[in-house]
Amino acid sequence: MHNLFVTDLDGTFVMDSVAVSQPDLSAYEQLQPFGDFAIATGRSIREIDYVIDQNQLDVSHRIGFNGALVQDKETLMFKQTIPKEDLVRVFDYLKRESLIFDALDGEKRIGNFQHEKPASLWNMELICQDNPFHLLENKEIYKVNVRPNKTECDAYYHQIKQAFPNLEVFKSGSSRIEITAKNISKASGIDLIKPGYERIIAFGDSGNDVDMFQTADLSYCMSHAPKEVQQRSSHVVKDFAAAIKHFVTHYELSL
C-alpha cells in the first residue's frame, strides 16, 4: 500500500520546537519503506527546508503556512496570500487592540513580537519593532500570528473569527491565533497532494491540525494537545515515536 505520512512540526515531529529528538528521527527512518513523508506546518517553506537539511530527511511535499504554500520536491503547486483589503483590516484591528503579533512573508517574521526562544526561529529573520505597521505596507503576507495572553486567547479567538469571516482563523496552542486566507488549511494542502496515495496518515497536536485529521484516513494526536483536538483524531499517543510504533504494530506493517 502506497502511504503518505504527513506530520506537523512544532509539538509533534519537533517536540521542543528546536530539534528533532533521536527517537523521533529513528521512527521517521522506520517509515521509509512504507510510503512518502510530508510536512504540514504553520511555519514557512524556508523553515521546513531547515528541518529537512538538519536531519537529512527525504520529504515528498512541503505544506507551509497551514496550506497557503504547497510544494513537491521541485515545483510550487499552490500559493495564496491574505487578500490586501482583508490584511489592512486585520492590521487595523491589531493596532486598535494593541495586540502582539508577527506577520510572515516567506522570508521574515515582521511585527512587535519578541521571540522568547531564538533557537526555534530556524534561520528565519525576526524583525521586531514597537510600531511595525509601516514595514508591512504593500507586503504579501501568507499568515499572521496573533499572540494574546493565555487568559485572553479564547476570547480573542472567538472575536477574531467573528470579525473576519472571510479569513481562516485557528487557535494554535494556548497563546497563539493564526490567520490565513479563506479556505486555507493543512487539509486543503493535503487534498492537493493526496491523489495517487492509497492512505493518508496524519500526525499533529493543535487546533490547526484538526482539519488535517479529518481529511486523513488515519490520524495520531499528541497527548499534550487540548482535549477537543485529541477527540478529533483516530489515536492519542505520547509522541511521534509512539505513533509510529502503534502504526507498525496495529496496521499490519512488519519491519
Secondary structure, DSSP 8 states (H G I E B T S, - for coil): --EEEEE-TBTTTBTTSS---HHHHHHHHHHGGGEEEEEE-SS-HHHHHHHHHHHT---SEEEEGGGTEEEESS-EEEE----HHHHHHHHHHHHHHT--EEEE-SSEEEES---S-GGGSTT-EEEE-SS-GGGGTT---SEEEE---HHHHHHHHHHHHHH-TTEEEEE-SSS-EEEEETT-SHHHHHHHH-TT-SEEEEEE-SGGGHHHHHHSSEEEEETTS-HHHHTTSSEEESSHHHHHHHHHHHTT---
